[in-house]
Amino acid sequence: MKRITIFLIVFVTAICILQAQTSYLNILQGVQLPKDSLTRVHLISNLDRFLQDTIVYNQWVNPQAKEETAMLLIELKALKNTEKDNIQPYLTNILRIGKTEYMVQVSFMSVAEGEPDLQAIFNFMATPHNNSFLFASPLLYNTASWYSTREGYLTSFYQDDANAAYVNKSLEYTKQFDNMLGASRPTANYYCKSCNTMSDLLNLIGMPYNKTYNGKNWIMINFESDNQRFNFYTKRFFDGKEVDPHDEFHSRAYTVVPKDKRNRFMICGCAYIYGGSWLISWEDIQKRFKANVDYKAKQDWLKLYFERYNFGVSKARHLLVTQFVNALIIQQVEKEQGFSAVKKLLASGNMYKKRKEFFQVLEAVTGINENNFNTKVDKLIKDAMKKI
């Protein structure tokens, strides 16, 4: 009788605590919760607090996957910061993984015109710790059997040993460009041979759905935590392919140039020099320009520059006057002033939205402004073509 009484007290207490501790998280009817009452209470109440916490590196994050989880929580934080105040989290699934761990799935939904509107789905690993649970991105769990290569602050994970040569070559370019750019941001690269779509990549990290990426099928995607960069690649990006140093330069430049200051056309122009484009070398890009652009005639280079005139083989495999001119400018600046001056150009901002500010930086570094642009650029082009 005493044992039954104790059991009932614990059971009733567990139900009361469970109801009291889900001030944010909704539990859908039919979800199979853990049978053990205390486990159920700890798991649900801790998950509720974990999701409510506005601090990315909060006390409920499993320290063994701190950065991987922070990456997910930053995406979750962005979701919460949208104008839709009625977004609510719903516990939609719990799976037991092994003896003590669980995989929990939380769906974030809002109501639009009386209809449910799915915003995102997140999966988290739940691991018991000191009578509570810690939560983590399932990324490390999903890639536990993968190969890995680590060189200082750079780590690459790949499923198939056949891709080792690609991974190692990619790391070579990364170190080369980091040395040039002064980059040292810890970076993890994931080459997923079983991922054919972007949705596969999102599922790998624990975000099987996010309305932000709905309908998109990029061949790669990257995310950031406060302390680390994560790059994820589908099979279409790398398997059976040659490493494209152009893409590598872009990726590393983004780790040193703040997002609000990036001039992606300058960065791309710099990538022309050191990585070519579409696996076409910088020398061959110049030869194509010489053969396909009437540079000897009087041209309005400023107009062609901002209209992004294409002299490539197609619209898809474009080569743009914009990046070409930027490459020539960067080449001269590096020769005369060093790469530190080039970095100022890479951080000259959005030249379309902040055209005035862009030309202020360009003139300060090179002496080129809107009034003398055509004259200065025409000389740069003609001098370059004499050497081809």
Buried (B, 14 or more C-beta within 10 A) or exposed (E): EEEEEEEEEEEEEBEEBBEEBBEBBBBEEEBEBBEEBBBBBBBBBBBBBBBBBEEBBBEBBBEEBBBBBBBBBBBBEEBBEEEBEEBEBBBBBBEEEEEEBBBBBBBBBBEEEEEEBBBBBBBBBBBBBEEBBBBBBBBBBBBEEBBEBEEEBBBBBBBBEEBBEBBEBBBBBBBBBBEBBEBEBBBBBBBBBEBBBBBBBBBBBBBBBBBEBEEEEBBBBBBBBEEBBBBBBBBBBBBEEEBBBBBBBBBBBBBBBEEEBBBBBBBBBBBBBBBBBBBBBBEBBBBBBBEEBEBEEEBEBBEBBBEEBBBBEEEEEBBBBBBBBBBBBBBBBBEEEEBEBBBBBBBBBBBEEBEEBBBBBBBBBBEBEEEEBBEBBBEBBEEBBEEE
